[in-house]
Amino acid sequence: MTTKKRGYHHGNLRQALVEAALDLIEEKGPTGFTLSEAAKQAGVTPAAVYRHFAGREDLIAEAARQGYEIFADLMEHAFEKGQPSPLASFEATGRAYLAFARKFPGHYISMFESGVSVNRNPDLAHVANRAFGTLERAASALMAELPDDKRPPARMVSAHIWAMSHGVVELFARGSPGTKSPFPPEDLLETGIGVYLRGLGLIKPDA
């Protein structure tokens, strides 16, 4: 295996272990490596790991927390980039999900495929809520354009788009065997969001 250079310095052992874990998670999955392997890749003894992490799940949880920090920043940037249009902001947050999964696969797996709960510790819960909150804020701004009697809860709408984005990533953007799509994942997500928003009356039907 070729170790990726992620820019850490071995003076920061805690971060070196996180970076090693991210490499191993990408290669072997969240349950396919041991703390000893992470220590070896970081160039330290296994005993050194326990000065920073109680076990593998704690190490993965920190990788997930850092992933959510990056993810939340990307979501917020996408939201702001779409302003002042609520529609553009909403669509941009959906695309940001797919872009994040492609650019940060180790973080993505730690966050969504490791089985580590976002409520494992307060810091992880806080930053995860920040990411989810941005999509809900985008949905809320868009739903405000609908009449009261036709306005679904923003939390429900954001959950739908989150699920759609996650499904496209899992089925068609992560190279899973037997799931090759004849369409680019970006097109699948874009058209899926379009169909959803047309159903709500937020986009006019094609002529």
Secondary structure, 3 states (H helix, E strand, C coil): CCCCCCCCCCCCHHHHHHHHHHHHHHHHCCCCCCHHHHHHHHCCCHHHHCCCCCCHHHHHHHHHHHHHHHHHHHHHHHHHHHCCCHHHHHHHHHHHHHHHHHHCHHHHHHHHCCCCCCCCCHHHHHHHHHHHHHHHHHHHHHHCCCCHHHCCCHHHHHHHHHHHHHHHHHHHHCCCCCCCCCCCHHHHHHHHHHHHHHHHCCCCCCC
